[in-house]
Amino acid sequence: MSGVPAHETGAVGSGVAAEVLRDLLATRWSCRAFRPTAVPRNEIEAILDIARRTPSWCNTQPWHLHITEGDATGRLREALRARVASGADVRPDVEFPRAYEGVYRERRRESGWQLYDSLGIDRDDRVGSARQTLRNFDFFDAPHVAVLTTDEVLGTYGAVDCGLFVQSFLLAAHSRGVAAIPQAALATQAPLLREHLGLPADRLVLLGISFGYADVDHPVNGYRTHRQSVDEVATFVGGGRLG
């Protein structure tokens, strides 16, 4: 194996690498207030160069991003806001959850209350909460949005592979000081995105990722959501240890 880079040997990673990954996951957050400064193209390409190594079933690599820059971000923002304001139907390409029940409803509500509390929006303030929801279609003032699509023929597992890619993109961006937020809300306007970006009919819109440099002083960027404990995440079947 002499002369082969460590990352290509398949060898177990070092403790340092594990700590770096743990830190990236622990410190990344979904940014909801961005500064207007654009991310240089070479920085975006560096993020993509990391994310492109994401694994996929049979190495299909079904993901593709349409990434806006400059005035293109503003034009898409205006088009989305106009469509949403017109009362157009919610039409995602992939069916949204039928319901949030039990613990999923609790976690969703807790996250929502944290968001509203950070902005001083009262829990009964429907106007304020609706106004904040519309901020999704402003990309939270991010200078870029990446619209992620998958091939329709690959079905659920193509979407699963794209989920892995989203995680890689988010961690790669965070590692380079770029903030981001994945937004399913943008997928509610799939027909507009398809027309605006010239997407083929066989590409399904999964979500958008708004990204740029965080406005770290904005209160909306100050809260962090709860995560399950290790005991809650997994059930071990069997017992004892080998060796």
Buried (B, 14 or more C-beta within 10 A) or exposed (E): EEEEEEEEEEEEEEEEEEEEEEEBEEEBBBBBBBBEEBBEEEBBEBBBEBBEEBEBEEEEBBBBBBBBEEEBBEEBBEBBEEBBEEEBEEEBBBEEEEEEEEEEEEBEEEBBEBBBEBBEBEEEBEEBBEEBEEBBBBBBBBBBBBBBBBBBEBEEBBBBBBBBBBBBBBBBBBBEEBBBBBBBBBBBBBBBBBEBBEBEEEBBBBBBBBBBBBBEEBEBBEBEEEEEEEEEEEEEEEEEEEE
